[in-house]
Amino acid sequence: MIASGAAPDLLARDAKPALMLADSYRPGMSLADYWVSEKYDGVRGFWDGKQLWTRGGERIAAPAWFTAAFPAIPMDGELWVARGRFDLSVSTVRSQTPVDVAWREMRFMVFDLPAQPGTFDVRLAALRKLLPVTAAPWLIPVPQERATTHAALQALLDKTVRLGGEGLMLHRGSSLYRSERNADLLKFKPFDDAEARVVAVLPGQGKHQGRMGALLVETLEGHRFKLGSGFSDAQREQPPAIGSWVTYRYNGTTARGLPRFARFMRIREDR
């Protein structure tokens, strides 16, 4: 039986959804109990049974028709337009005045039912019974298949990226829904990425004289470092605001836990 209504512990006191967060997959990890799906490059969305929220706890002003046929149970997913259309996904979700023509391109890719009791295997079976909904064809259950070997997983990643996708996600079949970062949920991408908060905008020198040279950022673990590459000229002229969150890519970490070859990717608008 599918649970109905918003579970009381899914929204924290500060209104931020208590969502399950992904760790990173590394070769050598056992794949015996995992499901694999595409990682959609959009905006994390939480449907509490009545309203859509961002991961950061901001109410999403979706048109009434978009959510009218949504089931009245919590759903965790990604608001996503298409591969390579991240900017449109973000601008559509961020707008406080919903634009119908933009929302007509949006899909809500649902990958979990947080309030459904049981393991992910059980929740996935319930999700497949719940969706799709004829009256809301933009409400889509994320296709899942059993993971097998690292070689097969790598081949699937290569194919997904070649077709314009961002990467893969792995869900442990025997896992309960836990609102924390853990290995029950893994992401697998061609590079590592993470998020950090901007604590200072550092002035540039040389060719960057008179504009931003780098950002001083702080990770969730409390590590601070300079992020100085990956920016366009326009971003250096108008850098991310202090207190905002950014996503950066990197290649492993140092012995001190600092990212190697960190490079700016984008402002994380849903934080």
C-alpha positions as CSV (number, residue, x, y, z in Angstrom):
1,M,0.0,0.0,0.0
2,I,1.3,3.5,-0.9
3,A,1.5,5.9,1.9
4,S,-0.5,9.2,1.4
5,G,0.1,12.7,2.7
6,A,3.3,14.4,3.6
7,A,5.4,12.6,6.3
8,P,6.0,15.0,9.2
9,D,9.8,14.5,9.2
10,L,10.4,15.2,5.5
11,L,10.4,19.0,6.0
12,A,12.8,20.4,8.6
13,R,11.8,23.2,10.9
14,D,13.5,25.7,8.5
15,A,11.3,24.3,5.7
16,K,14.2,22.6,3.9
17,P,13.2,19.1,2.7
18,A,15.1,16.4,4.5
19,L,16.4,14.7,1.3
20,M,18.7,11.8,0.7
21,L,22.1,13.0,-0.7
22,A,24.5,11.1,-2.9
23,D,28.1,10.0,-2.2
24,S,30.4,9.2,-5.1
25,Y,30.9,5.8,-6.7
26,R,34.5,4.5,-7.0
27,P,35.7,1.5,-9.0
28,G,35.9,-1.5,-6.7
29,M,32.7,-0.9,-4.9
30,S,30.3,-3.8,-4.9
31,L,27.4,-3.4,-7.3
32,A,25.5,-6.5,-6.2
33,D,22.5,-4.7,-4.7
34,Y,22.3,-1.5,-6.8
35,W,19.9,-0.1,-9.4
36,V,21.3,2.3,-12.0
37,S,19.7,5.2,-13.8
38,E,20.7,8.4,-15.6
39,K,21.6,11.4,-13.5
40,Y,19.4,14.2,-14.8
41,D,21.0,17.7,-14.9
42,G,18.2,19.8,-13.7
43,V,16.9,21.1,-10.3
44,R,16.2,18.8,-7.4
45,G,12.5,19.0,-6.6
46,F,10.5,17.7,-3.7
47,W,6.7,17.3,-3.9
48,D,5.3,17.2,-0.4
49,G,1.9,16.1,-1.5
50,K,0.6,19.6,-2.1
51,Q,3.5,21.8,-3.1
52,L,6.8,21.7,-5.0
53,W,10.0,22.7,-3.1
54,T,13.7,23.1,-4.1
55,R,16.4,21.3,-2.2
56,G,17.1,24.6,-0.4
57,G,13.5,24.9,0.9
58,E,12.3,27.5,-1.6
59,R,8.7,27.2,-2.8
60,I,8.5,26.6,-6.6
61,A,5.9,28.6,-8.4
62,A,4.8,26.0,-10.9
63,P,1.6,26.6,-12.8
64,A,-1.5,25.1,-11.3
65,W,-2.0,22.8,-14.3
66,F,1.5,21.4,-13.9
67,T,0.8,19.8,-10.5
68,A,-3.0,19.5,-10.6
69,A,-2.9,15.7,-11.3
70,F,0.1,14.9,-9.0
71,P,-0.6,12.2,-6.4
72,A,-1.0,13.5,-2.9
73,I,2.1,11.7,-1.6
74,P,5.7,12.9,-1.3
75,M,7.9,12.4,-4.3
76,D,11.6,13.1,-4.8
77,G,12.9,13.9,-8.2
78,E,14.5,16.2,-10.7
79,L,12.8,19.1,-12.6
80,W,14.4,18.7,-15.9
81,V,13.9,20.0,-19.5
82,A,16.4,18.0,-21.5
83,R,20.0,17.0,-21.9
84,G,22.1,20.2,-22.2
85,R,19.3,22.5,-21.1
86,F,20.3,23.0,-17.5
87,D,20.1,26.8,-17.7
88,L,16.5,26.7,-18.9
89,S,15.6,24.2,-16.1
90,V,17.0,26.6,-13.5
91,S,15.5,29.8,-14.9
92,T,12.1,28.2,-15.2
93,V,12.1,26.9,-11.7
94,R,13.5,30.2,-10.2
95,S,10.9,32.4,-11.8
96,Q,8.3,33.5,-9.3
97,T,5.9,34.3,-12.2
98,P,5.5,30.9,-14.0
99,V,5.8,31.1,-17.8
100,D,3.6,28.5,-19.3
101,V,5.6,28.1,-22.5
102,A,8.7,27.3,-20.4
103,W,6.9,24.9,-18.1
104,R,5.4,23.0,-21.1
105,E,9.0,21.8,-21.7
106,M,9.6,20.7,-18.1
107,R,9.5,17.2,-16.8
108,F,9.4,16.0,-13.2
109,M,11.6,12.9,-13.2
110,V,10.7,11.0,-10.1
111,F,13.2,8.6,-8.6
112,D,11.9,7.9,-5.1
113,L,8.9,8.0,-2.7
114,P,10.4,9.3,0.6
115,A,7.3,8.6,2.7
116,Q,6.8,5.1,1.4
117,P,7.9,2.5,4.0
118,G,10.4,-0.2,3.1
119,T,13.5,-0.6,1.1
120,F,14.3,1.1,-2.2
121,D,13.2,-2.2,-3.9
122,V,9.8,-1.8,-2.3
123,R,9.6,1.9,-3.0
124,L,10.6,1.4,-6.6
125,A,7.8,-1.2,-7.0
126,A,5.3,1.3,-5.5
127,L,6.6,4.1,-7.8
128,R,6.1,1.9,-10.9
129,K,2.5,1.3,-9.8
130,L,1.9,5.0,-9.1
131,L,3.3,6.5,-12.3
132,P,2.8,7.4,-15.0
133,V,-0.4,9.5,-14.6
134,T,-2.3,10.0,-17.9
135,A,-3.4,13.5,-17.0
136,A,0.2,14.6,-16.3
137,P,2.5,13.0,-18.9
138,W,5.3,15.3,-17.7
139,L,5.4,13.3,-14.4
140,I,7.8,10.5,-15.3
141,P,9.2,7.6,-13.2
142,V,13.0,7.5,-13.7
143,P,13.9,4.3,-15.6
144,Q,15.9,2.0,-13.4
145,E,17.9,-1.2,-14.3
146,R,20.0,-3.5,-12.2
147,A,23.7,-2.7,-12.1
148,T,26.0,-5.6,-13.0
149,T,29.7,-5.0,-13.4
150,H,32.0,-2.0,-13.3
151,A,32.8,-2.5,-17.0
152,A,29.1,-2.5,-17.9
153,L,28.6,0.6,-15.7
154,Q,31.5,2.4,-17.3
155,A,30.2,1.6,-20.8
156,L,26.8,2.9,-19.8
157,L,28.4,6.1,-18.4
158,D,30.4,6.6,-21.6
159,K,27.2,6.2,-23.8
160,T,25.2,8.5,-21.6
161,V,27.8,11.3,-21.6
162,R,28.3,10.8,-25.4
163,L,24.6,11.4,-25.9
164,G,24.8,14.6,-23.8
165,G,23.9,13.2,-20.3
166,E,25.6,14.2,-17.1
167,G,26.2,10.9,-15.5
168,L,24.6,8.0,-13.6
169,M,23.0,7.4,-10.2
170,L,23.1,4.2,-8.2
171,H,20.4,3.3,-5.6
172,R,21.0,0.5,-3.1
173,G,18.0,-1.8,-3.3
174,S,18.1,-2.8,0.4
175,S,18.3,0.7,1.7
176,L,15.8,2.8,3.6
177,Y,15.2,6.5,2.8
178,R,17.7,8.3,5.0
179,S,17.9,12.1,4.9
180,E,21.7,12.3,4.9
181,R,24.6,11.8,2.5
182,N,25.5,8.1,2.4
183,A,26.6,5.2,0.1
184,D,23.0,4.0,-0.4
185,L,22.8,6.6,-3.1
186,L,25.9,7.1,-5.4
187,K,26.7,9.4,-8.3
188,F,29.0,8.3,-11.1
189,K,30.3,11.0,-13.4
190,P,33.4,11.5,-15.7
191,F,34.8,13.9,-13.0
192,D,34.3,14.7,-9.4
193,D,32.1,17.6,-8.4
194,A,31.0,19.3,-5.2
195,E,29.4,22.4,-3.8
196,A,30.9,25.2,-1.8
197,R,29.7,28.5,-0.3
198,V,31.3,31.8,-1.5
199,V,32.9,33.6,1.5
200,A,34.9,36.3,-0.4
201,V,35.4,37.7,-3.9
202,L,39.2,38.2,-4.5
203,P,40.4,41.0,-6.8
204,G,42.2,40.1,-10.0
205,Q,45.7,41.0,-11.2
206,G,47.3,41.3,-14.6
207,K,44.7,40.6,-17.3
208,H,42.0,40.4,-14.6
209,Q,42.9,43.8,-13.0
210,G,39.7,45.6,-12.0
211,R,37.5,42.5,-11.8
212,M,37.3,39.2,-10.0
213,G,40.4,37.1,-9.9
214,A,39.1,34.2,-7.8
215,L,36.5,33.2,-5.2
216,L,37.3,32.1,-1.7
217,V,34.9,29.3,-1.0
218,E,34.1,27.0,1.9
219,T,33.0,23.4,1.6
220,L,30.4,21.7,3.7
221,E,33.3,20.0,5.6
222,G,34.7,23.5,6.5
223,H,37.7,23.4,4.0
224,R,38.5,26.8,2.4
225,F,40.3,27.3,-0.9
226,K,40.5,29.7,-3.8
227,L,38.5,28.9,-6.9
228,G,40.1,30.8,-9.8
229,S,39.5,29.0,-13.1
230,G,36.5,28.1,-15.2
231,F,34.9,31.6,-15.2
232,S,33.8,33.5,-18.3
233,D,34.6,37.2,-18.7
234,A,31.0,38.1,-17.9
235,Q,31.2,36.0,-14.7
236,R,34.4,37.8,-13.7
237,E,32.7,41.2,-14.2
238,Q,29.7,40.1,-12.2
239,P,30.9,37.3,-9.9
240,P,28.7,35.1,-7.7
241,A,27.5,36.9,-4.5
242,I,29.0,36.3,-1.1
243,G,26.9,33.6,0.6
244,S,25.8,32.0,-2.7
245,W,26.6,28.4,-3.5
246,V,28.7,27.2,-6.5
247,T,29.4,23.9,-8.1
248,Y,33.0,23.1,-8.9
249,R,34.7,20.1,-10.6
250,Y,38.0,18.6,-9.5
251,N,40.3,15.6,-9.8
252,G,40.7,14.0,-6.4
253,T,41.8,15.5,-3.2
254,T,45.1,16.3,-1.4
255,A,46.1,14.8,1.9
256,R,44.5,17.8,3.6
257,G,41.2,17.1,1.9
258,L,41.4,20.0,-0.5
259,P,40.3,19.5,-4.1
260,R,42.9,19.1,-6.9
261,F,42.6,21.3,-10.0
262,A,39.3,22.8,-8.9
263,R,37.4,24.5,-11.7
264,F,34.1,26.6,-11.4
265,M,31.1,25.0,-13.2
266,R,28.0,27.1,-12.2
267,I,26.1,29.0,-9.6
268,R,23.9,26.5,-7.6
269,E,20.7,28.5,-7.9
270,D,18.6,25.9,-6.0
271,R,20.6,26.3,-2.8
